[in-house]
Amino acid sequence: MDASALDFIVKHDRKARAAHGSPSLPLVVGINGPQGAGKTTLTASLVHSLKEHSLTAVAVSIDDFYLPHNQLSCLSPNNPLLQFRGNPGTHDIALAVSVVEALKSHQQHVLIPRYEKSLHNGRGDRLPPDQWTQVTEPVHVILIEGWCLGFTPVLDPQEILTRTSEGRRQLEASLQIDPPIPEYTLPDLLQVQNELTSFDALHSLLDVFIHISTSNLSNVFEWRQEQEDSMRVRLHDAQAGLSSQQLIGFISRFIPQYWIGLPTLRQENIDSKFKYSRPDCFLKLEIDKSRRVVQKAQRKAQSSTYLRLPIANETPSVFRKSMTGMNAYQKHMAFVNAYARHYEGDSSSAKTSAAIPSELDILRKNHKFLRTDEDDAPDSTDTSNPNSNWEQRIAKKYYDKLFKEFAIANLERYKEGRVALRWRSKREVVSGIGQFTCANTKCKHRAPFMPPPIPASYPFPVARPPPSHQNPNTHRNHQPNLRSWEVNFVYKEDGETKNALVKIRLCGECGWMLNYKKELERKEAEIKAARKRERAREREERREQKGKKKRQKAGEDLGDDENDKVALESEDESDRSSDNQSDSNEKADKDAALKTSTLSTSASDIWGAPVVLETEKSKDEEMDEFFDSLFAQ
């Protein structure tokens, strides 16, 4: 098995060096195979064998990128497929991509994580960084191995049920295990398939692919048991690893993914399914129970896509031989690049492949967040670019495939007040992403929405799990409380500032991130106002203290004068009291005398004159007197 894989890798490494020159980027090799098939042994043997061809290689396993134990234990408590390491969704794919990219860019001191499966009673945990593998020199070949590497997600519920039903029938016919493999619910299987989409970033880094296949999946159970036994011998611990019952339950979580993913990986038109697939870059090795290769198949295309440029002083016959299998356009590009790079001439006028935009380049140039009727109208005035109408049609076709009810957000730069928004694709709408889950691409609550159980009136025949396996809690969408936000999205497009009112669904934490800038400005305004009030209060206190000190100082200077003033006031008070006493006596004497004279006078007047009668005035008379007195004033 290692000899076939070695020849395959060396051949493609030489092709890559001839096409891109030396030194070139490392050749990234993906290796897929069921558990226990010998992937780790094969990669270790290849690392050693490639040294004989002057090639430095490093082996990377996706098993070393499992999430730490504390994250796995609370990852998805209601999905049994994600309660243990192994299935897509339990890996840190972002960390794996960063490590592979660091190795490809020839960075020094690259650390590769290590995962010890014997920790926590066989549940495993990631080792500390000081125990990770360190790569200190550039490598020529990167070997990435994993049991689900190369699997593509299947999101059609009917297709999932069909493949699992057929796979169960074939496995049960060849193997009898106790307890039998449980029948997982469709929502649980769909969630794992949606998690498999994150592997696209890792698949895009692969150059060639080796698939180790076995005709009978029952071999996986025996192979996996051999791995557990070898681990106990290595650790000198008979209790390490998983017991037989635990091992059956562990493997049972992976078997449905084999049923769903392997048919796509084995089909003949696999080259059109993978981003990394190129003609002549896929090797399939069929092994038996003893891991011996019984069949080898390498898929080839009608022509090679490698464009090798001629080197200086190369004879024409050798150059023509290197172009065998190219089509007319590829030959044209090879000759033009050869003239521009190696022979005399004006290289600025040479037409290179980089000058020819792809449809993705056209889409990036012409895509608009919101299109109007003017954008869709053909531009007949643009004579400088005859392909402008075609470019607009490509952009409009992509735009029409987007769903614009809710948006997907990237809040990585929320502290700067910057938010990236895009519309949802059909896959995201079907999965409920962005409506029933958080729309933030980096949120942990972005797992796809779990649909309810299949109703009894479903018109298509499906394989239903028995009632004993149906747990109603597994059909609930355990998402945090989501809130809809209407965002006034201001953006720049074609040098013009535009804005649009966009609706977005976020969890509480991401909603706080969305409003972080405004909340920060509000708190800063509150802090500024509080500081202003504090400064005003301090000024008032200083003013009061200053006035108090002035009053105290003025009181000390007038202390002696106040004592003299009090003594003088007491003497004057005694004099005034004596004067008042004498005045009151004199007044009493005068009143008595006046009273006596009045009585005598009044008696003589009464008897010496006629009696005067007082009459009561009428209202008219009172009014006349009032007006007279008023005008007299």
Sequence and secondary structure as in RCSB ss.txt:
>XXXX:A:sequence
MDASALDFIVKHDRKARAAHGSPSLPLVVGINGPQGAGKTTLTASLVHSLKEHSLTAVAVSIDDFYLPHNQLSCL
SPNNPLLQFRGNPGTHDIALAVSVVEALKSHQQHVLIPRYEKSLHNGRGDRLPPDQWTQVTEPVHVILIEGWCLG
FTPVLDPQEILTRTSEGRRQLEASLQIDPPIPEYTLPDLLQVQNELTSFDALHSLLDVFIHISTSNLSNVFEWRQ
EQEDSMRVRLHDAQAGLSSQQLIGFISRFIPQYWIGLPTLRQENIDSKFKYSRPDCFLKLEIDKSRRVVQKAQRK
AQSSTYLRLPIANETPSVFRKSMTGMNAYQKHMAFVNAYARHYEGDSSSAKTSAAIPSELDILRKNHKFLRTDED
DAPDSTDTSNPNSNWEQRIAKKYYDKLFKEFAIANLERYKEGRVALRWRSKREVVSGIGQFTCANTKCKHRAPFM
PPPIPASYPFPVARPPPSHQNPNTHRNHQPNLRSWEVNFVYKEDGETKNALVKIRLCGECGWMLNYKKELERKEA
EIKAARKRERAREREERREQKGKKKRQKAGEDLGDDENDKVALESEDESDRSSDNQSDSNEKADKDAALKTSTLS
TSASDIWGAPVVLETEKSKDEEMDEFFDSLFAQ
>XXXX:A:secstr
 HHHHHHHHHHHHHHHHHHH SS   EEEEEE  TTSSHHHHHHHHHHHHGGGT  EEEEEGGGGB  HHHHTTS
 TT GGGSSTTSTTSB HHHHHHHHHHHHTT SSEEE  EETTTTTTT EE  GGGSEEE S  SEEEEEETTTT
      HHHHHHHHHHHHHHHHHH   SS      HHHHHHHHHHGGGGHHHHTT SEEEEEEES TTHHHHHHH
HHHHHHHHHHT TT S  HHHHHHHHHTTHHHHHHHHHHHHSTTGGGT SS  TT EEEEEE TT  EEEEEEE 
 SS        TT  HHHHHHHTTT  HHHHHHHHHHHHHHTSSS GGG   GGGS  HHHHHHHH  SS  HHH
HS  SS  S TTHHHHHHHHHHHHHTSEEEEEEEE TTGGGT  EEEEE HHHHHHTTTTTS  BTT TT     
     TT SS      GGG  GGGGS      EEEEEEEEEEETTEEEEEEEEEEE HHHHHHHTHHHHHHHHHH
HHHHHHHHHHHHHHHHHHHHHHHHHHHHHHHHTHHHHHHHHHHHHHHHHHHHHHHHHHHHHHHHHHHHHHHHHHH
HHHHHHHHS         HHHHHHHHHHHHHH 
